[in-house]
Amino acid sequence: MKLISVPLSQEALELLDVDACPKNKLEQLYMSETEYRQLTNSGIIDNINLKLGKIIDDYEDEKIQGINEIESTLSILKSSTIPENPELLIKLINLTNTALKNNTGIFFFF
């Protein structure tokens, strides 16, 4: 199971950094292996890695933080498609908007 988490406040961001954040202070997306495959096959992860210098991959934890990185991620998502699962893309866009609104970040636990 793959997990993407977005802290809902600066306090939650600090708690997540020390692995002490309660789940009610996070917006989370658990992805099945099928959903993860759909996401990686869409090229979205590769685009984010390339444009932001990230390493979002199997067995890697990675974060996207700062307004510029979050806005770039949102732009990538809005110009992408996941034909097999458009609902997954909507969830990812919503998570990214939450991170942008709260000025926190997007955390990938793959």
N, C-alpha and C positions, 0 to 999 in steps of 0.2 A: 504494500500500500504506500503510495506517495502522498506527501502532505505539502500544501502551500498555506502559510499562515500570514495574516495581516494584523498587527497590533492595532487596537482601536484608540489608543491614546499614547502620549509620550511615556506615561508611567508604565503602561503595558510593554512598550518597546524596551524600557530599561529592565523590566522583569524578565522578558524573553531572553535578553542578553545573558542573564545568569541562570537561565532554565528554571525560572520560578514563576512564570506567568500563568494565572488561572485561565482555563479555557473560555470563561465568560468574558474575558478581556481581549479575545481574539476572534477574528472572522477566519474560518478555516475551510479548506477544500481538500477532502480526501479523494484521491483518484485511484481507481482500479488500474490493474495492469493494462487493460484494454484502453481505458481513457488516456493513460500515459503514452501508450503506443500511438494513439490517434494524435495526441499533442505533438509528439516528436516527429511523426511522419508529416505533419503539416508544415514543418520548417520553422515554426515560431521560436522554439528553443534555440535553434542554430542562429536565427536572426538576432535574438537578444544577446546571445553569447558573443557574436561577432561585433555588433554595434556598441555593446556596453563593456566588452572585455571581461565577461563573466565565464564561469565554468559550471553551468547548470547541466548536470549529467547524473547517471547512475552512481550511487554511493558517494554523492557529493552534497554538501550543504552549501547554499549560496544565498546571498541577499541582494536586493535592489533597494537602495536608499537614496534619499535626496530628491528634490523636486525634478531636477533635470533627468535623472535616471528613470524615475517613475513616469514622467511625461513621455519619455522616449519609448518606454515599454508600452504605454497606452497607445501611442501612435502605431507601433508594430502590431499590436493586437487588432486595432481598428482596421488595419489594411490587410489583415490575414483572414483565412477561412480554415475551418475544420469541417470539411464536407460530411464526414460520417457522424459528426456530433456538434452541430452548431450551438447547442445548449451549453456545452463545455466552454466554448469561446465567450458566450455571454457571461458565464460565471467568472471567467478570468478577467474580463473587462470590468465587471462589478467589483471584484477584489482590488483591482488596480485603482479604480475610482475611489474606493474606501481608503487605500493607502495615500492617495493624493490629497483627499479631503482632510485626513488626520495628520498629514506630513509625518508618516511613520516609515513603512517599508513593506516589502514583499519578501517573505522568507521561504525558501525552497528546501525541503528536507526529503531528498531523494536517495 
